[in-house]
Amino acid sequence: MNVKNTGTGLIVMSAALLLMQTASAALLAYDGFDEYADGTLASNNGGSGWTSSWDSNTVTADVQSGGLSYSNGSISINGGSKAITVFGSNTNNEQAILRSFTPTTSNGNLYFSYLVQSNTSDVDDFYRMLLTATESRNEAGGGIGDVQTGAAEFGARVGKTGPDASTGDTYATGTTYFLVGKLSSQGGTAYDQLEMWINPSSSTEGAADLSVSSNTGETDMVNWGMRSVNVNNSGDKVFDEFRVGTTYNAVTIPEPGTFALMAGALVVLALTEHRRRRK
């Protein structure tokens, strides 16, 4: 038996398992929508870490078959069998979905991520998934998405009307994108910085693609919300894999249900390798 090789394999597997367990502990809330029946999202209360059911206001949000998936570098996310789509009435300032979660510490770093796919090229659409302290989708907070009504570009916005920032790069229709946001406090008591990563390739936090600084006046973000403008009723915007956590790693690794499967696979691999080398 090659003890060295076997030991090395076990160390690598143990390190991977520890990484997954650490990320799981830092994950505050998650929903991949797979446990819901097709139809209205409102009143569903699955996922983990949430303190309320999903609510929708002036738009219709539906669960639909066909999840979104993303793979780039060391990040691989399988969106499963379901996702959600949002139907608007092509008007200004519509309030969309909302759900509450429990933060761990006041003004501590908060990360959030989701998958999105747009199936039309309407450049006047505006939507942002945001974290906020209130149940209003329009109050101060930080959100990431398409924050321009004159261009199909991803960006970040702090507060109801800005400031905001965009990469200037047009996103493609029919393509799934992975968006990650980070809200932090730079020395004060309120959240005053929002950073954004677009299609990251590593679960290790690196330099953000863009950053916006502005005092939100909020110290406890307890809601995941969405605000939309000019979104039509064709259901062309699809969203999946919502995560909120206290570390970057927590919102960029596989969904919680995968932890157990991966842990079991690591154990099986370790035992198989051990038995093979004993022969």
GULUMDREN-781935 format. One record per atom (N, C-alpha, C): atom name; x, y, z. Coordinates in steps of 0.2 Angstrom, whole numbers. Layout:
BEGIN
SITE,CA,X,Y,Z
...
This chain:
BEGIN
SITE,N,4,-6,0
SITE,CA,0,0,0
SITE,C,4,6,0
SITE,N,3,11,-4
SITE,CA,6,17,-5
SITE,C,3,22,0
SITE,N,6,22,6
SITE,CA,3,26,12
SITE,C,3,34,10
SITE,N,9,36,7
SITE,CA,10,43,5
SITE,C,4,45,1
SITE,N,3,42,-5
SITE,CA,-2,44,-10
SITE,C,-9,44,-7
SITE,N,-10,38,-3
SITE,CA,-17,38,0
SITE,C,-18,43,5
SITE,N,-13,45,9
SITE,CA,-13,50,14
SITE,C,-14,57,10
SITE,N,-11,58,5
SITE,CA,-12,64,1
SITE,C,-19,65,-1
SITE,N,-21,60,-4
SITE,CA,-28,60,-7
SITE,C,-33,61,-1
SITE,N,-32,58,5
SITE,CA,-37,60,10
SITE,C,-36,67,12
SITE,N,-30,70,13
SITE,CA,-29,77,15
SITE,C,-33,81,10
SITE,N,-32,80,3
SITE,CA,-35,84,-2
SITE,C,-43,84,-1
SITE,N,-45,78,0
SITE,CA,-53,77,1
SITE,C,-55,80,7
SITE,N,-52,80,12
SITE,CA,-54,83,19
SITE,C,-54,90,18
SITE,N,-49,93,15
SITE,CA,-48,100,14
SITE,C,-54,103,10
SITE,N,-56,99,4
SITE,CA,-62,101,0
SITE,C,-68,101,4
SITE,N,-69,95,9
SITE,CA,-75,95,13
SITE,C,-75,100,18
SITE,N,-70,102,21
SITE,CA,-69,108,26
SITE,C,-71,114,22
SITE,N,-69,115,16
SITE,CA,-71,121,13
SITE,C,-78,122,12
SITE,N,-81,116,10
SITE,CA,-89,116,9
SITE,C,-92,117,15
SITE,N,-90,114,21
SITE,CA,-94,115,27
SITE,C,-93,122,29
SITE,N,-87,125,28
SITE,CA,-86,132,30
SITE,C,-91,137,26
SITE,N,-91,136,20
SITE,CA,-96,140,15
SITE,C,-103,139,17
SITE,N,-105,132,19
SITE,CA,-112,131,21
SITE,C,-114,135,27
SITE,N,-109,135,32
SITE,CA,-110,139,38
SITE,C,-111,146,37
SITE,N,-108,149,32
SITE,CA,-108,156,30
SITE,C,-114,158,26
SITE,N,-118,153,24
SITE,CA,-124,154,19
SITE,C,-130,156,24
SITE,N,-132,162,23
SITE,CA,-138,164,27
SITE,C,-145,162,24
SITE,N,-146,162,18
SITE,CA,-152,160,15
SITE,C,-151,158,7
SITE,N,-155,153,5
SITE,CA,-154,150,-1
SITE,C,-161,148,-4
SITE,N,-162,149,-10
SITE,CA,-168,146,-14
SITE,C,-166,145,-21
SITE,N,-167,138,-23
SITE,CA,-166,136,-30
SITE,C,-173,135,-33
SITE,N,-179,135,-30
SITE,CA,-185,134,-32
SITE,C,-187,127,-35
SITE,N,-183,122,-34
SITE,CA,-184,116,-36
SITE,C,-190,112,-33
SITE,N,-191,114,-27
SITE,CA,-197,111,-23
SITE,C,-204,113,-24
SITE,N,-204,119,-28
SITE,CA,-211,122,-29
SITE,C,-214,119,-36
SITE,N,-221,119,-36
SITE,CA,-224,117,-42
SITE,C,-224,123,-46
SITE,N,-225,122,-53
SITE,CA,-226,127,-58
SITE,C,-232,131,-56
SITE,N,-231,138,-57
SITE,CA,-236,142,-56
SITE,C,-234,148,-51
SITE,N,-238,151,-48
SITE,CA,-237,157,-44
SITE,C,-231,156,-39
SITE,N,-226,161,-38
SITE,CA,-221,160,-33
SITE,C,-224,162,-26
SITE,N,-228,167,-26
SITE,CA,-230,170,-20
SITE,C,-233,165,-15
SITE,N,-231,166,-9
SITE,CA,-233,161,-3
SITE,C,-229,155,-3
SITE,N,-225,153,-8
SITE,CA,-220,148,-7
SITE,C,-215,149,-2
SITE,N,-213,144,2
SITE,CA,-208,146,8
SITE,C,-203,141,8
SITE,N,-201,138,3
SITE,CA,-195,133,3
SITE,C,-188,136,3
SITE,N,-183,132,2
SITE,CA,-177,135,2
SITE,C,-174,134,10
SITE,N,-169,138,12
SITE,CA,-167,138,18
SITE,C,-165,145,21
SITE,N,-165,146,27
SITE,CA,-163,152,30
SITE,C,-168,158,30
SITE,N,-174,157,27
SITE,CA,-178,163,26
SITE,C,-183,163,32
SITE,N,-185,169,33
SITE,CA,-190,170,39
SITE,C,-197,172,37
SITE,N,-198,172,30
SITE,CA,-205,173,28
SITE,C,-206,169,21
SITE,N,-212,169,19
SITE,CA,-213,167,12
SITE,C,-212,172,7
SITE,N,-212,169,0
SITE,CA,-211,174,-5
SITE,C,-217,178,-6
SITE,N,-216,185,-7
SITE,CA,-222,189,-9
SITE,C,-221,193,-15
SITE,N,-226,194,-19
SITE,CA,-225,198,-25
SITE,C,-230,204,-25
SITE,N,-229,209,-28
SITE,CA,-233,215,-27
SITE,C,-237,217,-34
SITE,N,-234,222,-37
SITE,CA,-237,224,-44
SITE,C,-235,220,-50
SITE,N,-231,215,-49
SITE,CA,-229,211,-55
SITE,C,-231,203,-53
SITE,N,-231,199,-58
SITE,CA,-232,192,-57
SITE,C,-226,188,-57
SITE,N,-224,184,-52
SITE,CA,-218,180,-53
SITE,C,-221,173,-53
SITE,N,-218,169,-57
SITE,CA,-220,162,-58
SITE,C,-214,157,-58
SITE,N,-216,152,-55
SITE,CA,-211,146,-55
SITE,C,-212,143,-62
SITE,N,-207,141,-65
SITE,CA,-207,137,-71
SITE,C,-202,132,-72
SITE,N,-203,127,-76
SITE,CA,-199,121,-77
SITE,C,-193,124,-81
SITE,N,-187,121,-79
SITE,CA,-181,122,-83
SITE,C,-177,127,-79
SITE,N,-172,124,-75
SITE,CA,-168,129,-71
SITE,C,-162,131,-75
SITE,N,-158,136,-73
SITE,CA,-152,139,-76
SITE,C,-146,136,-73
SITE,N,-141,135,-77
SITE,CA,-135,133,-74
SITE,C,-129,137,-77
SITE,N,-123,137,-73
SITE,CA,-118,141,-75
SITE,C,-111,137,-73
SITE,N,-106,138,-78
SITE,CA,-100,135,-77
SITE,C,-94,139,-80
SITE,N,-90,141,-75
SITE,CA,-84,145,-77
SITE,C,-78,144,-73
SITE,N,-73,142,-75
SITE,CA,-67,141,-70
SITE,C,-69,136,-65
SITE,N,-68,138,-59
SITE,CA,-69,133,-53
SITE,C,-76,134,-50
SITE,N,-80,138,-54
SITE,CA,-87,139,-51
SITE,C,-92,135,-56
SITE,N,-96,130,-53
SITE,CA,-100,126,-57
SITE,C,-107,126,-53
SITE,N,-112,129,-56
SITE,CA,-119,129,-52
SITE,C,-124,126,-57
SITE,N,-127,121,-54
SITE,CA,-132,117,-57
SITE,C,-139,120,-54
SITE,N,-143,123,-59
SITE,CA,-149,126,-56
SITE,C,-155,121,-56
SITE,N,-154,115,-57
SITE,CA,-159,110,-56
SITE,C,-165,111,-61
SITE,N,-171,109,-59
SITE,CA,-176,108,-63
SITE,C,-181,114,-64
SITE,N,-180,119,-59
SITE,CA,-185,125,-59
SITE,C,-181,132,-59
SITE,N,-185,137,-61
SITE,CA,-182,144,-60
SITE,C,-188,148,-60
SITE,N,-188,155,-59
SITE,CA,-193,159,-59
SITE,C,-193,164,-65
SITE,N,-199,167,-67
SITE,CA,-199,172,-72
SITE,C,-204,177,-69
SITE,N,-202,184,-71
SITE,CA,-206,189,-69
SITE,C,-210,193,-74
SITE,N,-216,194,-73
SITE,CA,-220,197,-79
SITE,C,-222,204,-76
SITE,N,-221,209,-80
SITE,CA,-223,216,-78
SITE,C,-228,218,-83
SITE,N,-230,224,-83
SITE,CA,-235,227,-87
SITE,C,-232,233,-91
SITE,N,-225,233,-92
SITE,CA,-221,237,-96
SITE,C,-222,245,-94
SITE,N,-222,246,-87
SITE,CA,-223,252,-85
SITE,C,-217,254,-80
SITE,N,-217,260,-78
SITE,CA,-212,262,-73
SITE,C,-213,260,-66
SITE,N,-207,259,-63
SITE,CA,-207,258,-56
SITE,C,-211,253,-53
SITE,N,-211,247,-55
SITE,CA,-215,242,-53
SITE,C,-211,238,-47
SITE,N,-215,236,-42
SITE,CA,-212,233,-36
SITE,C,-213,225,-38
SITE,N,-208,221,-36
SITE,CA,-208,214,-38
SITE,C,-208,210,-32
SITE,N,-204,205,-32
SITE,CA,-204,200,-27
SITE,C,-200,202,-20
SITE,N,-202,199,-15
SITE,CA,-199,201,-8
SITE,C,-199,195,-4
SITE,N,-193,194,0
SITE,CA,-193,189,5
SITE,C,-188,191,11
SITE,N,-189,189,17
SITE,CA,-185,191,22
SITE,C,-180,186,25
SITE,N,-174,188,27
SITE,CA,-170,183,30
SITE,C,-167,186,36
SITE,N,-163,182,40
SITE,CA,-160,185,47
SITE,C,-152,186,46
SITE,N,-150,192,46
SITE,CA,-143,193,46
SITE,C,-139,191,52
SITE,N,-133,190,52
SITE,CA,-129,188,58
SITE,C,-127,194,62
SITE,N,-124,199,59
SITE,CA,-122,205,63
SITE,C,-124,211,59
SITE,N,-125,216,63
SITE,CA,-126,223,61
SITE,C,-120,225,57
SITE,N,-122,228,51
SITE,CA,-117,231,46
SITE,C,-111,226,44
SITE,N,-112,220,45
SITE,CA,-107,215,43
SITE,C,-107,214,35
SITE,N,-102,212,32
SITE,CA,-102,211,25
SITE,C,-107,206,23
SITE,N,-111,208,18
SITE,CA,-116,203,15
SITE,C,-115,202,8
SITE,N,-115,196,6
SITE,CA,-114,194,-1
SITE,C,-121,191,-4
SITE,N,-122,192,-10
SITE,CA,-128,189,-13
SITE,C,-127,188,-20
SITE,N,-130,183,-23
SITE,CA,-129,181,-30
SITE,C,-135,177,-33
SITE,N,-135,177,-39
SITE,CA,-141,174,-43
SITE,C,-139,173,-50
SITE,N,-143,169,-53
SITE,CA,-142,167,-61
SITE,C,-147,171,-64
SITE,N,-146,174,-70
SITE,CA,-151,177,-74
SITE,C,-150,176,-82
SITE,N,-156,175,-85
SITE,CA,-155,175,-92
SITE,C,-161,179,-95
SITE,N,-159,183,-100
SITE,CA,-164,187,-104
SITE,C,-165,184,-111
SITE,N,-171,183,-112
SITE,CA,-173,180,-119
SITE,C,-175,185,-124
SITE,N,-175,192,-123
SITE,CA,-176,197,-128
SITE,C,-171,202,-127
SITE,N,-171,207,-132
SITE,CA,-166,212,-132
SITE,C,-169,219,-130
SITE,N,-174,219,-126
SITE,CA,-177,226,-124
SITE,C,-172,230,-120
SITE,N,-170,235,-123
SITE,CA,-165,239,-120
SITE,C,-168,244,-115
SITE,N,-174,244,-115
SITE,CA,-177,249,-110
SITE,C,-179,245,-103
SITE,N,-178,239,-103
SITE,CA,-179,235,-97
SITE,C,-174,237,-91
SITE,N,-177,237,-85
SITE,CA,-173,239,-79
SITE,C,-175,234,-74
SITE,N,-170,230,-71
SITE,CA,-172,226,-65
SITE,C,-166,226,-60
SITE,N,-167,225,-54
SITE,CA,-161,224,-50
SITE,C,-164,220,-44
SITE,N,-160,215,-42
SITE,CA,-161,211,-36
SITE,C,-157,215,-30
SITE,N,-160,216,-25
SITE,CA,-157,220,-20
SITE,C,-158,218,-13
SITE,N,-154,220,-8
SITE,CA,-154,219,-1
SITE,C,-156,225,2
SITE,N,-161,225,6
SITE,CA,-164,231,9
SITE,C,-166,230,16
SITE,N,-166,235,20
SITE,CA,-169,235,27
SITE,C,-176,235,28
SITE,N,-180,238,23
SITE,CA,-187,239,23
SITE,C,-190,234,18
SITE,N,-197,234,19
SITE,CA,-201,230,14
SITE,C,-203,233,8
SITE,N,-200,240,7
SITE,CA,-201,243,1
SITE,C,-196,241,-4
SITE,N,-198,240,-10
SITE,CA,-193,238,-15
SITE,C,-189,244,-18
SITE,N,-191,250,-16
SITE,CA,-188,256,-19
SITE,C,-184,260,-14
SITE,N,-184,258,-8
SITE,CA,-180,262,-3
SITE,C,-172,260,-4
SITE,N,-168,264,1
SITE,CA,-161,263,1
SITE,C,-159,256,2
SITE,N,-154,254,-1
SITE,CA,-151,247,-1
SITE,C,-146,247,-7
SITE,N,-144,240,-8
SITE,CA,-140,239,-14
SITE,C,-142,234,-18
SITE,N,-142,235,-25
SITE,CA,-145,230,-29
SITE,C,-140,229,-36
SITE,N,-141,224,-39
SITE,CA,-137,222,-45
SITE,C,-141,219,-50
SITE,N,-140,221,-56
SITE,CA,-144,218,-62
SITE,C,-143,223,-68
SITE,N,-149,224,-72
SITE,CA,-149,229,-77
SITE,C,-151,235,-75
SITE,N,-147,240,-73
SITE,CA,-149,246,-70
SITE,C,-150,252,-75
SITE,N,-150,251,-81
SITE,CA,-150,256,-86
SITE,C,-156,255,-90
SITE,N,-160,260,-91
SITE,CA,-166,259,-95
SITE,C,-165,261,-103
SITE,N,-159,262,-105
SITE,CA,-157,264,-111
SITE,C,-152,259,-114
SITE,N,-150,254,-111
SITE,CA,-145,249,-113
SITE,C,-146,243,-110
SITE,N,-144,237,-113
SITE,CA,-144,231,-110
SITE,C,-138,229,-107
SITE,N,-136,232,-101
SITE,CA,-130,232,-98
SITE,C,-131,230,-90
SITE,N,-126,226,-88
SITE,CA,-127,225,-80
SITE,C,-123,230,-77
SITE,N,-126,231,-71
SITE,CA,-123,237,-66
SITE,C,-125,236,-59
SITE,N,-123,241,-55
SITE,CA,-125,241,-48
SITE,C,-128,248,-46
SITE,N,-133,248,-42
SITE,CA,-136,254,-39
SITE,C,-136,254,-32
SITE,N,-135,259,-29
SITE,CA,-136,260,-21
SITE,C,-141,265,-21
SITE,N,-146,264,-16
SITE,CA,-152,268,-15
SITE,C,-157,268,-21
SITE,N,-162,272,-20
SITE,CA,-168,271,-25
SITE,C,-166,274,-32
SITE,N,-163,280,-32
SITE,CA,-161,283,-39
SITE,C,-154,283,-40
SITE,N,-150,280,-36
SITE,CA,-142,280,-37
SITE,C,-139,283,-32
SITE,N,-132,283,-33
SITE,CA,-128,282,-39
SITE,C,-128,275,-41
SITE,N,-126,274,-48
SITE,CA,-125,268,-50
SITE,C,-119,267,-55
SITE,N,-117,261,-56
SITE,CA,-111,260,-61
SITE,C,-113,255,-65
SITE,N,-110,255,-71
SITE,CA,-111,249,-76
SITE,C,-104,248,-80
SITE,N,-103,242,-82
SITE,CA,-97,240,-86
SITE,C,-97,243,-93
SITE,N,-103,244,-95
SITE,CA,-103,247,-102
SITE,C,-104,241,-107
SITE,N,-103,235,-105
SITE,CA,-104,229,-109
SITE,C,-111,227,-110
SITE,N,-113,226,-116
SITE,CA,-120,223,-118
SITE,C,-120,216,-116
SITE,N,-125,213,-113
SITE,CA,-126,206,-112
SITE,C,-130,203,-117
SITE,N,-129,197,-119
SITE,CA,-132,193,-124
SITE,C,-139,190,-122
SITE,N,-143,190,-127
SITE,CA,-150,186,-126
SITE,C,-148,179,-126
SITE,N,-152,175,-122
SITE,CA,-152,168,-122
SITE,C,-146,165,-118
SITE,N,-142,169,-115
SITE,CA,-136,167,-111
SITE,C,-137,168,-104
SITE,N,-135,163,-100
SITE,CA,-135,163,-93
SITE,C,-129,167,-90
SITE,N,-131,172,-85
SITE,CA,-125,175,-82
SITE,C,-126,174,-74
SITE,N,-120,175,-71
SITE,CA,-120,174,-64
SITE,C,-117,180,-61
SITE,N,-122,183,-57
SITE,CA,-120,190,-54
SITE,C,-119,189,-46
SITE,N,-114,193,-44
SITE,CA,-113,192,-37
SITE,C,-112,200,-34
SITE,N,-115,201,-29
SITE,CA,-115,208,-26
SITE,C,-112,207,-18
SITE,N,-109,213,-16
SITE,CA,-106,213,-9
SITE,C,-108,220,-6
SITE,N,-112,220,-1
SITE,CA,-113,226,3
SITE,C,-108,226,9
SITE,N,-105,232,10
SITE,CA,-101,233,16
SITE,C,-101,240,18
SITE,N,-98,240,24
SITE,CA,-98,247,28
SITE,C,-90,249,28
SITE,N,-88,254,26
SITE,CA,-81,256,25
SITE,C,-80,261,31
SITE,N,-80,258,37
SITE,CA,-78,262,43
SITE,C,-84,265,47
SITE,N,-90,266,44
SITE,CA,-95,269,47
SITE,C,-100,264,50
SITE,N,-106,266,52
SITE,CA,-111,261,55
SITE,C,-116,259,50
SITE,N,-117,262,44
SITE,CA,-121,260,39
SITE,C,-118,257,33
SITE,N,-121,253,29
SITE,CA,-119,251,23
SITE,C,-117,257,18
SITE,N,-111,257,15
SITE,CA,-110,263,10
SITE,C,-106,261,4
SITE,N,-105,254,3
SITE,CA,-101,252,-3
SITE,C,-105,246,-6
SITE,N,-106,246,-12
SITE,CA,-108,240,-16
SITE,C,-103,238,-21
SITE,N,-101,232,-21
SITE,CA,-97,229,-26
SITE,C,-100,224,-30
SITE,N,-98,223,-36
SITE,CA,-102,218,-41
SITE,C,-97,214,-45
SITE,N,-98,208,-46
SITE,CA,-94,203,-50
SITE,C,-99,200,-55
SITE,N,-97,200,-62
SITE,CA,-101,198,-67
SITE,C,-97,192,-70
SITE,N,-100,186,-70
SITE,CA,-98,180,-72
SITE,C,-91,178,-69
SITE,N,-90,178,-62
SITE,CA,-84,176,-59
SITE,C,-82,169,-61
SITE,N,-75,168,-61
SITE,CA,-73,161,-62
SITE,C,-69,157,-56
SITE,N,-69,161,-51
SITE,CA,-66,158,-45
SITE,C,-71,159,-39
SITE,N,-71,154,-34
SITE,CA,-74,155,-28
SITE,C,-70,158,-23
SITE,N,-64,161,-24
SITE,CA,-60,165,-20
SITE,C,-61,172,-22
SITE,N,-63,176,-17
SITE,CA,-64,183,-19
SITE,C,-58,187,-22
SITE,N,-59,190,-27
SITE,CA,-54,194,-31
SITE,C,-57,201,-32
SITE,N,-54,205,-36
SITE,CA,-56,212,-37
SITE,C,-63,212,-40
SITE,N,-67,216,-38
SITE,CA,-74,217,-41
SITE,C,-73,220,-48
SITE,N,-78,219,-52
SITE,CA,-79,222,-59
SITE,C,-81,229,-58
SITE,N,-85,231,-53
SITE,CA,-86,238,-52
SITE,C,-88,239,-45
SITE,N,-88,245,-43
SITE,CA,-90,247,-36
SITE,C,-94,254,-36
SITE,N,-98,254,-31
SITE,CA,-102,261,-30
SITE,C,-102,262,-23
SITE,N,-100,269,-22
SITE,CA,-100,271,-15
SITE,C,-105,276,-13
SITE,N,-110,275,-8
SITE,CA,-115,280,-6
SITE,C,-118,277,0
SITE,N,-119,282,5
SITE,CA,-122,280,11
SITE,C,-129,278,11
SITE,N,-131,271,12
SITE,CA,-138,269,12
SITE,C,-142,271,18
SITE,N,-138,273,24
SITE,CA,-142,274,30
SITE,C,-145,268,33
SITE,N,-143,262,31
SITE,CA,-146,256,33
SITE,C,-140,252,36
SITE,N,-142,249,42
SITE,CA,-137,245,46
SITE,C,-138,238,46
SITE,N,-145,236,45
SITE,CA,-147,229,45
SITE,C,-151,227,39
SITE,N,-148,224,34
SITE,CA,-151,222,28
SITE,C,-155,215,29
SITE,N,-161,215,29
SITE,CA,-165,209,31
SITE,C,-170,207,26
SITE,N,-170,210,20
SITE,CA,-174,208,14
SITE,C,-171,207,8
SITE,N,-173,202,4
SITE,CA,-171,201,-3
SITE,C,-177,204,-7
SITE,N,-176,209,-11
SITE,CA,-181,211,-15
SITE,C,-179,212,-22
SITE,N,-184,215,-26
SITE,CA,-183,216,-33
SITE,C,-187,222,-35
SITE,N,-184,226,-39
SITE,CA,-188,232,-42
SITE,C,-187,231,-50
SITE,N,-192,233,-53
SITE,CA,-192,232,-61
SITE,C,-195,238,-64
SITE,N,-193,240,-70
SITE,CA,-195,245,-74
SITE,C,-196,243,-81
SITE,N,-202,244,-84
SITE,CA,-203,242,-91
SITE,C,-202,235,-93
SITE,N,-202,231,-88
SITE,CA,-202,224,-89
SITE,C,-209,222,-92
SITE,N,-209,218,-98
SITE,CA,-216,217,-101
SITE,C,-219,210,-98
SITE,N,-224,208,-101
SITE,CA,-228,202,-99
SITE,C,-226,196,-103
SITE,N,-221,196,-106
SITE,CA,-219,190,-110
SITE,C,-215,185,-106
SITE,N,-213,186,-100
SITE,CA,-209,182,-96
SITE,C,-202,180,-99
SITE,N,-199,185,-101
SITE,CA,-193,184,-105
SITE,C,-187,185,-100
SITE,N,-188,187,-94
SITE,CA,-182,187,-89
SITE,C,-183,181,-84
SITE,N,-178,177,-84
SITE,CA,-178,171,-80
SITE,C,-172,171,-75
SITE,N,-174,169,-68
SITE,CA,-170,170,-63
SITE,C,-169,163,-59
SITE,N,-163,162,-56
SITE,CA,-163,156,-52
SITE,C,-157,156,-47
SITE,N,-157,152,-42
SITE,CA,-151,151,-38
SITE,C,-150,157,-34
SITE,N,-155,159,-29
SITE,CA,-154,165,-25
SITE,C,-150,163,-19
SITE,N,-144,167,-17
SITE,CA,-140,165,-11
SITE,C,-139,172,-8
SITE,N,-139,172,-1
SITE,CA,-136,177,3
SITE,C,-132,174,8
SITE,N,-126,177,9
SITE,CA,-121,174,14
SITE,C,-116,180,17
SITE,N,-112,178,21
SITE,CA,-107,182,25
SITE,C,-100,182,22
SITE,N,-99,177,17
SITE,CA,-93,177,13
SITE,C,-94,176,6
SITE,N,-89,178,2
SITE,CA,-90,177,-5
SITE,C,-90,170,-7
SITE,N,-86,166,-4
SITE,CA,-86,158,-5
SITE,C,-93,155,-4
SITE,N,-97,158,1
SITE,CA,-104,155,2
SITE,C,-109,156,-3
SITE,N,-108,161,-7
SITE,CA,-113,162,-13
SITE,C,-110,160,-20
SITE,N,-104,157,-20
SITE,CA,-102,155,-26
SITE,C,-100,148,-27
SITE,N,-102,144,-22
SITE,CA,-101,137,-22
SITE,C,-108,133,-24
SITE,N,-108,127,-25
SITE,CA,-114,123,-26
SITE,C,-119,124,-21
SITE,N,-125,123,-23
SITE,CA,-131,124,-18
SITE,C,-130,119,-12
SITE,N,-134,121,-6
SITE,CA,-133,117,0
SITE,C,-135,110,-1
SITE,N,-140,108,-5
SITE,CA,-141,101,-6
SITE,C,-136,97,-9
SITE,N,-131,100,-12
SITE,CA,-125,97,-15
SITE,C,-120,95,-10
SITE,N,-120,99,-5
SITE,CA,-115,98,0
SITE,C,-114,90,3
SITE,N,-120,88,4
SITE,CA,-121,81,7
SITE,C,-118,76,1
SITE,N,-121,77,-5
SITE,CA,-119,73,-10
SITE,C,-111,73,-11
SITE,N,-108,79,-11
SITE,CA,-101,79,-12
SITE,C,-97,76,-7
SITE,N,-100,77,-1
SITE,CA,-96,74,5
SITE,C,-96,67,5
SITE,N,-102,64,3
SITE,CA,-103,57,2
SITE,C,-98,54,-3
SITE,N,-98,58,-9
SITE,CA,-93,56,-14
SITE,C,-86,56,-12
SITE,N,-84,61,-8
SITE,CA,-77,61,-5
SITE,C,-76,55,-1
SITE,N,-80,53,3
SITE,CA,-79,47,8
SITE,C,-78,41,3
SITE,N,-83,40,-2
SITE,CA,-83,34,-6
SITE,C,-76,34,-10
SITE,N,-74,40,-12
SITE,CA,-68,40,-16
SITE,C,-62,38,-11
SITE,N,-62,41,-5
SITE,CA,-56,39,-1
SITE,C,-56,32,1
SITE,N,-62,29,2
SITE,CA,-62,22,4
SITE,C,-60,17,-2
SITE,N,-62,19,-8
SITE,CA,-60,16,-14
SITE,C,-53,16,-15
SITE,N,-50,22,-14
SITE,CA,-43,22,-15
SITE,C,-39,18,-10
SITE,N,-41,19,-4
SITE,CA,-38,15,1
SITE,C,-38,7,0
SITE,N,-44,5,-2
SITE,CA,-44,-3,-3
SITE,C,-40,-5,-9
SITE,N,-40,0,-14
SITE,CA,-36,-2,-20
SITE,C,-29,-3,-19
SITE,N,-27,2,-15
SITE,CA,-19,2,-13
SITE,C,-18,-4,-8
SITE,N,-22,-7,-5
SITE,CA,-21,-12,0
SITE,C,-20,-19,-4
SITE,N,-23,-19,-10
SITE,CA,-22,-25,-14
SITE,C,-15,-27,-17
